[in-house]
Amino acid sequence: MNHSEPKPQVPVRSAGTHHPIKPSLWLPLLALIPLRAWYAIASFLAFLGWKVFPHRRHVVEGNLRAAFPDWDDATRERVIGDFYRGFADVFVEVLHSVRMSRESLDRRMRIVNPELVRAEVARGKPVLLMAAHQGNWEWLLLGLSTQLGMPVDAAYKPLKNAWADRAMLAVRSLFGARMIPAQQLLGDIIQQRNQPRAIALLADQEPVGSDRMHWARFLNRDTAFFLGGEQIARSARYPALFIQVRRVRRGYYEAVLVPLVAAGEQLPPGEFTNRFARMVEEQIRAAPADWPWSHKRWKLKKPADAA
């Protein structure tokens, strides 16, 4: 027996949605299409969105020009094409998720060093996992659910369309992840403060509609970030890890866990979020086509008196 890696405690959960949600009939039917066929469909959709009926082409190009002003036209156009192809692939991969076995998922989304999470949780408290919308972030949640060996809770923003919201909750909870509306996350943490588990946050979206934000230089622009992860780490004194996601090849990804803040580490206000922003930017610069450039990330403008 290997005694070098402590076995995490598995808590008994008392609140929230932690049983998989039964998907609507159309999801299992779509999942019957082989992934190889889906990729052919994705290539066609990417070409349409890139060349024929451009989908937010002006947003994609404008964001890339601002983030990488030194690129020539050929480099930028190549990345734009790769972005549309990768984005279409993620779309069909999510549709295919309902059919995937644990074994297939674990081959396609490999968590390289899950022992970092297990070591933290073995100390008796939750660990905060911070990630960005890089590669297939939906498969990332599923991979965490199957490979960490512990409960995984994930904050999410409910979709306005109830039908689409239920469909995504069904996919995200396929392997037992408990989905928590972002507005309820703080209350859930207070209620289960010391329950060993992994709490996952995607925190690279723009905090529109929130007055709790932090401004950081990100991809050559002043950028607003959510403060939720920082507030949780500071108030609950949880350790935090950043998840780097890399597309290995079509349909295959790797996720590497990197320490972000140690349990109880005291940081100046904003430093947690600054570290996260730097890690996200490094990841984007390493594989720029795998980040959602079609999102209007910079609608907010930094006030003159913002710290």
Buried (B, 14 or more C-beta within 10 A) or exposed (E): EEEEEEEBEEBEEEEBBBEBBEBEEEBEEBBEBEBEEBBEBBBEBBBBBBEEEBBBBEBBBBBBEEBBEEBEEEEBBEBBBBBBBBBBBBBBBBBBBBBBEBEEBBEBBBBEEBBBBBBBBBEEBBBBBBBBBBBBBBBBBBBBBBBBBBBBBBBBEBEEEEEEBBBBBBBBBBBEBBBBEBEEBBEBBEEBEEBBBBBBBBBBBBBEEEEEBBBBEBBEBBBBBBBBBBBBBBEBBBBBBBBBBBBEEEBBBBBBBBEBBBBEBEBEEBBBBBBBBBBBBEBBEEBBBBBBBBBEBBEBEBEEEEE
